[in-house]
């Protein structure tokens, strides 16, 4: 017996952000701005963020929580630029999704119409 899983309920506010071009653009720009602020804060407040990196990076580097990764203070500049790089990757990804969304929506609509279109077989219901 092959049962299909039912569609899960998604809150409409989340669906609007996830499924619309405006929502994807908002997510991309908002995330990029947040990552840019984090990078700027890391560059300007090294005494605050460096202890956090010493504690958090070994847990991020190792899957089991605590690996043999040792933080090197000489690499702080690399870690301070990393959020900005993540923001640029997020912005590029969201930009690609915003540009290709109409074509993707048309392709999905076409596939759904072909699947749900009634297919007539046999004799017509109203003979002439």
N, C-alpha and C positions, 0 to 999 in steps of 0.2 A: 504494500500500500504506500503510494508516494504522496505524502501530504506536503502541500506548499505552506510555508510559514506566512502568517498574516502580516500585513503591513503594520509597522509600529506607529503609534500615535506620536506626532511631533508637535510641540507647542508652536503655534502660528507665528509668534515673534521670532523664534529661532528659524523657522522655515523661510520667513521673509528675508532674513539676512543670508541664509544659505542658498536660496533658490533664485534670487533676483540679481540683476546686474548691479543695481544700486547697492545692495547689501554686500556683494563681493567686493565692489570698489571701496565701500566704507571699511570693510574688514582689512583690505590691503593697505589703505592709507593710514588707518588708525594703528594697525600693528607696526607699520614702518615708522610712524612718528613715535610710538612707545619704545621701540628698539633704539631709535636715534637718541631719545632722551636718556635711556639707560646707558648707552655708549658715552654720551656727553657727561653724565653723572660719574661714570667710572673713570673718565679722564680727569675730571676736576676734583674728585674725592677719593683719591687712592688710599689714604689711611683708613677710610671706612670700608671700602670694597675689598681690599687685599686680604684681610682676615676671613671674609666670607668666602673668597676664592680658595684659600687654604683649607677651609673646612668642606666646602661643597664639591670641589673638583675631584677629589678621590672617590666620592660617592657616585658622581656622574661618570667617571672613567671606568669604574668597576661595576658590574651588574649585581654583584652580591653585597654591595655596600662596603666600601673600603678596599681598594686595590693597592697595589704597590706603587701607584703613581705618586710622585713627589712634586709639589708645586715649586717652580723656580721663579723667584721674583724678577729675574731678567726677562721673562716672557709675559710680564703684566701688560705690556702694550698690545701684544697679540690678543689676549683675552679681553682687553678693553675695546678693541675694534671688532670683535666677533659679533656682538649684538647688531652693529650696523650692517655687517655682512648678512646676517640672518634677516634683517629688515629688507634689504635689497632683494634677497631671494624670495621673500614673501610678496613683495610688491611686484616683481616680475611674474611670479606664478599667478597672482590675482589678475594682473593685466592680461595675461594669456587667456585666462578663463573668461574674463569680461569680453574680450574680442571674439572668442570662439563660441560663446554661449548661444547666440541666435541659430547658428548652424547646428549645434548640438541639440537644441530644442526642436528644430524642424526634423532632424533625423529620428529623435525619440517619438515625436508625434506621428511621423509616417509609419514607424514600426508598430506603434500601438493601434493605429487605424487599420493596418493590414491584419493585425492579429484579432481585432474586435469586430471587423467588418463582417456582417452576416453573409454567409456563402449559401447561395441558392442551389439546391440540387433537386432533381426530379421534376415533376410536372408543376406548372404554375398554379398558384392558389386560386386565382380568378380566371377560369377558362374563357376565352373569347368566342 
